[in-house]
Amino acid sequence: MKKIKLLIVEDNEDDLNTLTESAETYKNNMQDKGIDLDFVISSYNSVDVAIKEMDSAYDGAVVDLKFSESPDYGKKVLDKIKDNFLRIPVIILTGTPANIDTDKYDLIDFLKKGSADFEKDIFGVFHEIHNTGLTEILGGRGYVEEYLMNVFSSNILPQLKQWRDYSNKNSDKTKQSLLRYILNHVVDLLDHEYGEYYPEEVYISPPLSENLKTGSVVKNEEDHYIILSPPCDLAITEKDSYKSDRILLAYIEKTEGIVYKALENINNKKKT
């Protein structure tokens, strides 16, 4: 049976009962379709208690903002998640959506009480997220920890003396190099597990770095180009500039243009 562990922080008993009933209804509907799952819910009517009990082992959290202590007391839960880097998908449940600073917090959604469909908008969404494997991969008991332990024991420990020598010369650069080393080994482990690949795996959007790299996609007005310059040309010098003063670009043809040309070729063949 698939078990989805959820945290609910809500001090209104009626709303809490509605949430738990919706979870049960959604579970029963899925079981009628042959999907065996269960929601393991930890509910708290106190923000302070919820913060003490919280860890990264949850597959999702539903947080009400308004508590008896203050109108925005529930934001303390969001601060805890953000400040402690807990990788928990969060849905806000509130009567006043306008009070939420969406730029400050990483939220899946914020739902207004009285108009949200709890089954579809909360438990259906968390079910879909769980199906992606996101919380298994990034959660506190996920695959990332398993892979990191593999790299640590099999690769890093046997070479630890070399890394200690590097750190004695330059600690900051060694940290960056070791991070690349670890990530490359994790990717190498994953490459042995053949399966379907998706476009989002290839290009990071939005970019995490402002530096241009081989394969980066850049935009000029409405046109897009891919950078073909080799990494050595794009290396950053001590003067904080690229090693080469020229960058090789290739124009990326729009999908509409490719489809149009293909249809045009088909029509021309029919005419002949």
ABEGO torsion letter per residue (X at the ends): XBBBBBBBBBABAAAAAAAAAAAAAAAAAAAAAGBBBBBBBBBBABAAAAAAABBAABAEBBBBABBAABAAAAAAAAAAAAAAGBBBBBBBBBABAAABBAAABBBABBBBBGABBAAAAAAAAAAAAAAAGAAAAABAABAAAAAAAAAAAAAAAAAAAAAAAAAAABAAAAAAAAAAAAAAAAAAAAAABBBBBBAAAABBOBBABABBBBGBBBBBEABBBBBABBAAAABBBAAGBBABABBBBBBBBBAAAAAAAAAAAAAAAAAX
